[in-house]
């Protein structure tokens, strides 16, 4: 097993006798090498969009984030949107995640013509509401000390905590769990007074 992130390794079922190799953080040389490969492979995109090649400024807060391979990739994705990292040199991990998630939501929403027709203020409001839903899902997992959440649990959390009211046929939980943020994990069948009920579990 090779990993650079051991936060959840205690929750994994590892066969006896397995070898676990932890990758150390990237040093400056490896960060530069990674950026060089990224820029080479994305040179056509940079030329087409006018975006400058990706680089991590040694004096910025983002340098600490860049030592983690996954976060370095996220920084590169963040910067690919009009060189956002160049304009936010003191970006924290929280701000990075927030910006990336909002960008992902915007890209997904733009697939809907109705969203594109809205004024910027209304588009931002839609994104804010989606951020709220995702936050409630994350809070539900955290409070239950779990890496996943079941659809009835999320529906109850949304009813109690969300400022959004459901106006469609689908439950709010079904709409949220159907988004690209969530991966269907497993199904279970529970016996109830009304017969068998099928519950699905989802993780980010």
N, C-alpha and C positions, 0 to 999 in steps of 0.2 A: 504494500500500500504506500503510495507516494502522495504526499500532500504538503501544502504550505499553510493550511488552516486547520488547527487542531481544536477549535472551540467546541465542536460537537463530537469529537472522536470518542468520548466516553459513552455516547449513545449508540455507537455502531457495534454490531455483533461481529467480532473479529475472530476468525478461526485460530485455534491454538497453534502456536509455532509460526505465525505469520511474521514477516519482516515489515516493520513500519519505518519509512524514511521520511524525515521532516526536512523540507527544503528551507534553507535559510533565506532571510530577506535579501532583496536585490541590493547590491552596492551601486555606487555611481556608474561604474563601468558597465554593469549589466543593464542598468536603466537606459544608458545611452545606446547600448546595443539593441535593446528592445525597441526603442524609439526609432532607431535607424531602419530596422526591418519593417516596422509599422508604416513609416513614411514612404519607404520604397514600394510597398504593396498597395498603398493608397495614393500614389502620386497622380494617377489619372483623375481621381476625385478632387484632389487639391487644385489641379489645373482647371478643371471644369467649373468649380464653385468659387475659386478665388480664396479658399481657405489656406492659411499658411501651414507648413508642416508642423507636426506636434513636437513639443519640447517641454521639459520640466525645468523651470528656472531654479537654480540651486538655492536662492535666497527665499523662495516661497514656502508657505506651509504645506503645499501639495507635495513637496519632496518627501516628507514623512509618509504620506499615503502611497507614493510611488514605489516604495520599497516592497509593498505587497503586490504580487503579480496580478491578482484579480482587480485590486483597486487601481493599478496602473492602467489596465484595460479600460476601466470605467472612466478614468481621467481622460484617456484618449477619445473615448466616445463623447464625453462631455465637450471636449475641445473641438470636435468635428463639427459642432454646431456654431459656425461663425466665430471660431477661436475663442470660445467662452472662457477657457482657462486663462488665456492671456489677459482677459479683462477682470479676472477674479484670482489674483495671485495668492490671496490669503484664505483660500477656500478650505473649510473644515470638512471632516468626514460627513457630518450631518447635512451640511449645505450641499455637498456633492450628491448624496443619496436623494435629497429632496429635489434637486435640479434634474437629475437623471430620470426619476420617476415621473416628474411633471412633463419632461420631454417625451417620454414613452407614451404617456396619456394623450398628449397633444397629437403625436403621430398616429395613434390609434383612432382618435376622434376625427381626424381629418379624412379618414376613409368614409365618413358619413357626410354627404353633401349638405345636410341641414346644419351641421356644425360649422362648416365653412361659410355659410351664408350669414352666420351670426356676427354681431359687432364684437370687437375685441374684448370689451368688458364682459359680455355674456359668455364668450368663449372661456375667459378666465374663471368665471363663476362655475361653469361646467367642470373645469379641471379641478377647482377647489372642492367641489362636491365629490368627485371621484377620489381625490386625496383623502377626504374624510372617510369614505367607505373603506378604503384600503387600511387606513389607520385603525378603524374599528375591528377589522379582521385581524390585524397584527396584535392589537390589544387583547382580543379574545384568545389568541394562541398563547400569548405571554401569561395572561392571568390563569390559564388552565395548565401552564407549564408543559405545553405540547408544541410539536413542530407542525401540527395540522389542526384543522377545525372542521367540524361536521356542519352540513348545511342547516339543520334545525338550530344548532347553537348560534351560527352566524345570523340567521334570521331573527332570533330573539335579541341578540346584541344590537342589531340594526334598529329594531323596533324601540329599544330602550334608549339608545344613545344617538341615533342619527337624527339630523334636522330635516332629512328628506322624507317625503311621503310617497308611497308607491301609487302610481296612477295607471299601471298596466296590468296585464294578466299574469305575468311572471312575478314571483316574489323577488324582493330586492336582493336576497342572498343568491338566488339563481342567476340574476343578471350579473352580479359581481363575480361569482365563481365561474361564470362562463367567459370572463375576460382572459386576456393572454397572461395576466399576472399569476394565474393559478393553475396547478397541475393536479389532475384527478389522481388520487392515490389508491383508494380501495372502496369497496362496497361491503356493507354488512346488512343482515336481515334481522330485525328485532321483532319478537312476539309482543303484541299489544292487545288490548281489549277489542280493538276493531280488526284484529287479524295481523298479518305480517306487514311490516313497514320497512322499506329499503332506505338506508342512510349511506350517503357518500362522504368520504373524507377528502380534504383538499389541503395542499401545502403550496407555499410560494414557489 
